[in-house]
Amino acid sequence: MFSQETESKFKHLASIYPRKRSALIPMLLIAQKEHGYVKSETIEYVAKYLDLSASEVDSIMSFYTLLHRNPVGKYHIMICTNLACMLRGSDEIETCVQRKLGVRPGEITADGLFSAIEFECLGSCTTAPVMQVNGEFYENLDVKKVEEIIDGFRKRA
């Protein structure tokens, strides 16, 4: 199900915490990195590995937006929608992303390059509005900057 490298990481994680269940989120993130998202089989596998029920793992999955149940685009955009970003124009940023990509939050472009979601808080209020693409911050945004960022990723593909 997983590469030998991932299995080694799982084994290490399960051994370093006083309670194995503490390794749950790091293990899910590693599994997601390998497969692009957390498959239902992964939930069952990790649950068994950590002596948890699949429903316990599933409940964690439903809480954390960084864990994906479905594939995401090669460039996954998270648009901060918290108060500071909202007051400084995150609605315009989100509208721009939707228009530019032709998808709504939670969808993937037909070519598989982009996906976008609303994210409650990216923790960068002083540089609002903010978005992340594959974990990299883009701050002090306006519509023009967002268009340039998306065009730049398109050129890389």
DOTILUM-658157 format. One record per atom (N, C-alpha, C): atom name; residue number from 1; x, y, z. Coordinates in steps of 0.1 Angstrom, whole numbers. Each point is the difference from the previous one (the first is absolute). Layout:
DOTILUM-658157
CA; NUM; X; Y; Z
...
END
This chain:
DOTILUM-658157
N; 1; 8; -12; 0
CA; 1; -8; 12; 0
C; 1; 9; 13; 0
N; 2; 11; -1; 7
CA; 2; 9; 12; 1
C; 2; 14; -4; -3
N; 3; 8; 10; -4
CA; 3; 14; -3; -3
C; 3; 7; -4; 13
N; 4; 12; -6; -2
CA; 4; 8; -4; 11
C; 4; 4; 12; 9
N; 5; 3; 11; -7
CA; 5; 3; 12; 7
C; 5; -11; 5; 9
N; 6; -12; 0; -5
CA; 6; -12; 4; 8
C; 6; -2; -9; 11
N; 7; 1; -13; -2
CA; 7; -2; -10; 10
C; 7; 10; 3; 11
N; 8; 13; 3; -3
CA; 8; 10; 3; 10
C; 8; -4; 12; 8
N; 9; -5; 10; -7
CA; 9; -4; 12; 7
C; 9; -12; -3; 10
N; 10; -9; -8; -4
CA; 10; -11; -4; 8
C; 10; 5; -7; 13
N; 11; 9; -9; -2
CA; 11; 6; -8; 11
C; 11; 7; 9; 10
N; 12; 8; 10; -6
CA; 12; 7; 9; 9
C; 12; -10; 9; 7
N; 13; -10; 5; -6
CA; 13; -10; 9; 6
C; 13; -7; -8; 12
N; 14; -4; -12; -3
CA; 14; -7; -8; 10
C; 14; 8; -3; 12
N; 15; 13; 1; -2
CA; 15; 9; -3; 11
C; 15; 5; 12; 9
N; 16; -2; 12; -5
CA; 16; 6; 11; 7
C; 16; -10; 7; 9
N; 17; -13; -3; -1
CA; 17; -10; 7; 8
C; 17; -3; -10; 12
N; 18; -3; 6; 12
CA; 18; -4; -8; 11
C; 18; -13; -8; -3
N; 19; -9; 6; -7
CA; 19; -12; -6; -5
C; 19; 0; -1; -15
N; 20; -2; -12; -5
CA; 20; 1; -2; -15
C; 20; -10; 9; -7
N; 21; -11; 3; 5
CA; 21; -10; 8; -6
C; 21; 5; 14; -3
N; 22; 10; 5; 7
CA; 22; 6; 13; -3
C; 22; 6; 1; -14
N; 23; 3; -11; -5
CA; 23; 7; -1; -14
C; 23; -11; 1; -11
N; 24; -13; 1; 4
CA; 24; -10; -1; -11
C; 24; 1; 11; -10
N; 25; 0; 13; 4
CA; 25; 1; 10; -10
C; 25; 12; 0; -9
N; 26; 12; -1; 7
CA; 26; 12; -1; -9
C; 26; 0; -12; -9
N; 27; -6; -11; 4
CA; 27; -1; -12; -9
C; 27; -9; 3; -12
N; 28; -12; 6; 3
CA; 28; -9; 4; -10
C; 28; 6; 9; -10
N; 29; 8; 10; 4
CA; 29; 6; 10; -8
C; 29; 11; -7; -9
N; 30; 7; -10; 5
CA; 30; 10; -7; -8
C; 30; -7; -9; -10
N; 31; -11; -6; 4
CA; 31; -8; -9; -9
C; 31; -5; 9; -12
N; 32; -5; 12; 4
CA; 32; -6; 9; -10
C; 32; 11; 4; -10
N; 33; 12; 3; 5
CA; 33; 11; 4; -8
C; 33; 3; -11; -10
N; 34; -1; -12; 4
CA; 34; 4; -11; -9
C; 34; -11; -2; -11
N; 35; -13; 0; 4
CA; 35; -11; -3; -9
C; 35; -7; 13; -6
N; 36; 3; 11; 6
CA; 36; -7; 12; -5
C; 36; -12; 4; 8
N; 37; -5; -10; 7
CA; 37; -12; 2; 9
C; 37; -1; -12; 9
N; 38; -9; 0; 9
CA; 38; -1; -11; 10
C; 38; -12; -9; -5
N; 39; 4; -12; -5
CA; 39; -10; -9; -5
C; 39; -8; -7; 12
N; 40; -11; -5; -3
CA; 40; -8; -7; 11
C; 40; 8; -12; 5
N; 41; 7; -7; -9
CA; 41; 8; -11; 5
C; 41; 11; 5; 9
N; 42; 5; 12; -2
CA; 42; 11; 6; 8
C; 42; -6; 2; 14
N; 43; -12; 5; 1
CA; 43; -6; 2; 13
C; 43; -1; -13; 8
N; 44; -4; -10; -6
CA; 44; -1; -14; 6
C; 44; 14; -5; 4
N; 45; 10; 2; -9
CA; 45; 13; -5; 2
C; 45; 7; 7; 12
N; 46; -1; 14; 0
CA; 46; 6; 8; 11
C; 46; -8; -3; 13
N; 47; -13; -2; 0
CA; 47; -7; -3; 12
C; 47; 5; -13; 6
N; 48; 1; -10; -8
CA; 48; 5; -13; 5
C; 48; 14; 1; 5
N; 49; 9; 8; -7
CA; 49; 14; 2; 4
C; 49; 1; 6; 14
N; 50; -9; 9; 3
CA; 50; 0; 8; 13
C; 50; -9; -6; 10
N; 51; -7; -11; -3
CA; 51; -9; -6; 10
C; 51; -12; 10; 2
N; 52; -5; 6; -10
CA; 52; -12; 9; 0
C; 52; -11; -6; -8
N; 53; -11; 5; 1
CA; 53; -11; -4; -9
C; 53; 0; 9; -12
N; 54; -5; -5; -11
CA; 54; 0; 8; -12
C; 54; -9; 13; 2
N; 55; -10; -1; 8
CA; 55; -8; 12; 3
C; 55; 7; 10; 7
N; 56; 9; -3; 9
CA; 56; 9; 10; 7
C; 56; 8; 7; -10
N; 57; 7; -7; -9
CA; 57; 8; 6; -10
C; 57; -8; 8; -10
N; 58; -12; -5; -3
CA; 58; -9; 7; -9
C; 58; -4; 14; 6
N; 59; -3; 0; 13
CA; 59; -4; 12; 7
C; 59; 11; 11; -1
N; 60; 13; -5; 2
CA; 60; 11; 9; -2
C; 60; 1; 6; -14
N; 61; -2; -9; -9
CA; 61; 0; 4; -14
C; 61; -10; 11; -3
N; 62; -12; -1; 6
CA; 62; -10; 10; -2
C; 62; 2; 13; 6
N; 63; 9; 1; 10
CA; 63; 3; 12; 7
C; 63; 11; 8; -7
N; 64; 10; -6; -5
CA; 64; 12; 6; -6
C; 64; -1; 3; -15
N; 65; 0; 12; -4
CA; 65; -1; 4; -14
C; 65; 12; -4; -8
N; 66; 11; -1; 7
CA; 66; 13; -4; -7
C; 66; 0; -14; -4
N; 67; -9; -8; 4
CA; 67; -1; -14; -4
C; 67; -11; -1; -10
N; 68; 4; -6; -11
CA; 68; -9; -1; -12
C; 68; -5; -14; -2
N; 69; -14; -2; -1
CA; 69; -6; -13; -3
C; 69; 0; -2; -15
N; 70; 2; 10; -8
CA; 70; -1; -1; -15
C; 70; 13; 6; -6
N; 71; 3; -4; -12
CA; 71; 12; 6; -6
C; 71; -1; 15; -1
N; 72; 11; 7; 1
CA; 72; 0; 15; -2
C; 72; 9; 2; -12
N; 73; 0; 13; -5
CA; 73; 8; 3; -12
C; 73; 15; 0; 4
N; 74; 8; 0; -11
CA; 74; 14; 1; 2
C; 74; 4; 13; 8
N; 75; -8; 11; -2
CA; 75; 2; 12; 7
C; 75; -13; 2; 8
N; 76; 1; -2; 13
CA; 76; -12; 1; 9
C; 76; 0; 13; 7
N; 77; -10; 8; -3
CA; 77; -1; 14; 5
C; 77; -9; 0; 12
N; 78; 5; 6; 11
CA; 78; -8; 2; 12
C; 78; -2; 15; 2
N; 79; -12; 5; -1
CA; 79; -3; 14; 2
C; 79; -5; 3; 14
N; 80; 7; 8; 7
CA; 80; -4; 3; 14
C; 80; -12; 8; -1
N; 81; -10; -4; 9
CA; 81; -13; 7; 0
C; 81; -3; 6; 14
N; 82; 10; 0; 9
CA; 82; -2; 6; 13
C; 82; -2; 15; 0
N; 83; -4; 5; 11
CA; 83; -4; 14; 1
C; 83; 10; 10; -6
N; 84; 12; -1; 4
CA; 84; 10; 10; -5
C; 84; 1; -1; -16
N; 85; 0; -12; -5
CA; 85; 1; -1; -15
C; 85; -13; 4; -6
N; 86; -11; -3; 6
CA; 86; -13; 4; -6
C; 86; -1; 15; 0
N; 87; 4; 7; 10
CA; 87; 0; 15; 1
C; 87; 9; 6; -11
N; 88; 10; -7; -4
CA; 88; 10; 5; -9
C; 88; -2; -6; -14
N; 89; -11; -7; -3
CA; 89; -3; -3; -14
C; 89; 1; -15; -4
N; 90; 0; -9; 10
CA; 90; 1; -14; -4
C; 90; -12; -5; -9
N; 91; -11; 7; 1
CA; 91; -12; -3; -9
C; 91; 4; 2; -14
N; 92; 7; 11; -3
CA; 92; 5; 3; -13
C; 92; 10; -10; -5
N; 93; 9; -4; 9
CA; 93; 10; -10; -3
C; 93; -7; -13; -4
N; 94; -9; -4; 8
CA; 94; -7; -13; -3
C; 94; -8; 1; -13
N; 95; -6; 11; -3
CA; 95; -7; 2; -13
C; 95; 9; 0; -11
N; 96; 12; 6; 1
CA; 96; 10; 0; -10
C; 96; 5; -15; -3
N; 97; 3; -7; 11
CA; 97; 4; -14; -2
C; 97; -10; -8; -7
N; 98; -13; 1; 4
CA; 98; -10; -7; -7
C; 98; -2; 3; -14
N; 99; 1; 13; -3
CA; 99; -1; 5; -14
C; 99; 11; -5; -8
N; 100; 12; 1; 5
CA; 100; 13; -3; -7
C; 100; 1; -15; -3
N; 101; -5; -8; 10
CA; 101; 2; -15; -1
C; 101; -13; -6; -6
N; 102; -11; 6; 1
CA; 102; -13; -6; -4
C; 102; -5; -11; 9
N; 103; 4; 1; 13
CA; 103; -5; -10; 10
C; 103; -5; 7; 12
N; 104; -8; -6; 7
CA; 104; -5; 5; 13
C; 104; 9; -7; 11
N; 105; 0; 6; 12
CA; 105; 8; -7; 11
C; 105; -4; -15; 2
N; 106; 11; -7; 1
CA; 106; -2; -15; 1
C; 106; 1; -7; -13
N; 107; 1; 7; -11
CA; 107; 0; -7; -13
C; 107; 14; 0; -6
N; 108; 3; -8; -10
CA; 108; 13; -1; -6
C; 108; -2; 4; -15
N; 109; 9; 8; -5
CA; 109; 0; 3; -15
C; 109; 0; -13; -8
N; 110; -6; 1; -12
CA; 110; 0; -12; -9
C; 110; 13; -6; -3
N; 111; 11; 9; 0
CA; 111; 13; -5; -3
C; 111; 7; -5; 12
N; 112; -6; 0; 12
CA; 112; 6; -5; 12
C; 112; 10; 9; 6
N; 113; 2; 12; -6
CA; 113; 11; 9; 5
C; 113; -4; 7; 13
N; 114; -12; 5; 1
CA; 114; -4; 8; 11
C; 114; -12; -5; 8
N; 115; 1; 3; 13
CA; 115; -12; -2; 9
C; 115; 1; 12; 9
N; 116; -12; 3; 6
CA; 116; 0; 12; 9
C; 116; -10; -3; 11
N; 117; 3; 4; 12
CA; 117; -10; -1; 11
C; 117; 1; 13; 8
N; 118; -11; 3; 7
CA; 118; 0; 10; 10
C; 118; 6; -6; 13
N; 119; 8; 8; 7
CA; 119; 7; -4; 12
C; 119; -3; 10; 11
N; 120; -4; -5; 11
CA; 120; -4; 9; 11
C; 120; 10; 10; 4
N; 121; 13; -5; 2
CA; 121; 10; 9; 5
C; 121; 14; -5; -4
N; 122; 8; 8; -7
CA; 122; 13; -4; -3
C; 122; 10; 6; 9
N; 123; -5; 8; 10
CA; 123; 9; 5; 11
C; 123; 10; 11; -5
N; 124; -4; 8; -9
CA; 124; 8; 11; -5
C; 124; -8; 13; -1
N; 125; -7; 3; 10
CA; 125; -9; 11; 0
C; 125; 6; 14; -3
N; 126; 13; 2; 4
CA; 126; 6; 13; -3
C; 126; 4; 2; -15
N; 127; -1; -11; -8
CA; 127; 3; 1; -14
C; 127; -12; -4; -8
N; 128; -12; 2; 5
CA; 128; -12; -3; -7
C; 128; -2; 9; -12
N; 129; -7; -6; -10
CA; 129; -6; -13; -2
C; 129; 11; -10; -4
N; 130; -1; -13; 4
CA; 130; 10; -10; -2
C; 130; -6; -12; -6
N; 131; 9; -7; -7
CA; 131; -4; -14; -5
C; 131; 13; -8; 0
N; 132; -2; -13; 0
CA; 132; 12; -9; -1
C; 132; -2; -8; -13
N; 133; 11; -4; -6
CA; 133; 0; -9; -11
C; 133; 10; -11; 4
N; 134; -4; -12; 2
CA; 134; 8; -11; 4
C; 134; 9; 4; 12
N; 135; -6; 7; 9
CA; 135; 7; 4; 13
C; 135; 8; 12; -1
N; 136; 2; 6; -12
CA; 136; 7; 13; -1
C; 136; -9; 12; 1
N; 137; 4; 9; 9
CA; 137; -9; 12; 2
C; 137; 1; 10; -11
N; 138; -11; 6; -3
CA; 138; -1; 12; -9
C; 138; -8; 10; 8
N; 139; 6; 12; 3
CA; 139; -6; 9; 9
C; 139; -2; 14; -6
N; 140; -8; 9; 7
CA; 140; -3; 13; -5
C; 140; -5; -1; -14
N; 141; -10; -8; -2
CA; 141; -5; -3; -14
C; 141; -10; 10; -5
N; 142; 0; 1; -13
CA; 142; -11; 7; -7
C; 142; -3; -8; -12
N; 143; -10; 3; -8
CA; 143; -4; -8; -11
C; 143; 11; -2; -10
N; 144; 7; 11; -3
CA; 144; 11; 0; -10
C; 144; 11; -10; 5
N; 145; 4; 0; 12
CA; 145; 10; -9; 5
C; 145; -4; -14; -1
N; 146; -13; -3; 3
CA; 146; -5; -14; 0
C; 146; 0; -5; -15
N; 147; -4; 9; -9
CA; 147; 0; -4; -14
C; 147; 15; -4; -4
N; 148; 9; 8; 4
CA; 148; 14; -2; -3
C; 148; 5; -13; 6
N; 149; -4; -3; 12
CA; 149; 4; -12; 7
C; 149; -5; -12; -8
N; 150; -13; 0; -3
CA; 150; -6; -11; -7
C; 150; 7; -2; -14
N; 151; 2; 11; -7
CA; 151; 7; -1; -13
C; 151; 14; -6; 1
N; 152; 7; 4; 11
CA; 152; 13; -5; 2
C; 152; 0; -16; 2
N; 153; -10; -4; 8
CA; 153; -1; -15; 1
C; 153; -4; -7; -13
N; 154; -8; 6; -8
CA; 154; -4; -5; -12
C; 154; 12; -2; -9
N; 155; 9; 10; 0
CA; 155; 12; 0; -9
C; 155; 9; -12; 5
N; 156; 1; -3; 13
CA; 156; 8; -10; 5
C; 156; -4; -14; -4
N; 157; -13; -1; -2
CA; 157; -6; -14; -3
C; 157; 3; -6; -13
END
